[in-house]
Amino acid sequence: MIDNTEILKLLSKLSDEQKDVLIDFLRQLQMPQETVNSQ
């Protein structure tokens, strides 16, 4: 498991566009399973 400081270091290297994509991806991961299964 990566600790938070390593994650922050990686994030600081990303462009704003890459951050947006990553945030979008994380939001999808955190969505309730029901919405994922219904697709």
CYANA upper distance limits for C-alpha pairs under 8 A (distance plus 0.5 A):
  2 ILE  CA      6 GLU  CA      6.98
  2 ILE  CA      7 ILE  CA      7.44
  3 ASP  CA      7 ILE  CA      7.09
  4 ASN  CA      8 LEU  CA      6.64
  5 THR  CA      9 LYS  CA      6.71
  6 GLU  CA     10 LEU  CA      6.78
  7 ILE  CA     11 LEU  CA      6.62
  8 LEU  CA     12 SER  CA      6.65
  9 LYS  CA     13 LYS  CA      7.34
 10 LEU  CA     14 LEU  CA      7.40
 11 LEU  CA     19 LYS  CA      7.81
 14 LEU  CA     18 GLN  CA      6.31
 14 LEU  CA     19 LYS  CA      6.76
 15 SER  CA     19 LYS  CA      6.80
 16 ASP  CA     20 ASP  CA      6.77
 17 GLU  CA     21 VAL  CA      6.93
 18 GLN  CA     22 LEU  CA      6.66
 19 LYS  CA     23 ILE  CA      6.51
 20 ASP  CA     24 ASP  CA      6.62
 21 VAL  CA     25 PHE  CA      6.72
 22 LEU  CA     26 LEU  CA      6.68
 23 ILE  CA     27 ARG  CA      6.64
 24 ASP  CA     28 GLN  CA      6.88
 25 PHE  CA     29 LEU  CA      6.89
 26 LEU  CA     30 GLN  CA      6.84
 27 ARG  CA     31 MET  CA      6.84
 31 MET  CA     35 THR  CA      7.60
 31 MET  CA     36 VAL  CA      7.95
 32 PRO  CA     36 VAL  CA      7.53
 33 GLN  CA     37 ASN  CA      6.69
 34 GLU  CA     38 SER  CA      6.76
 35 THR  CA     39 GLN  CA      7.50
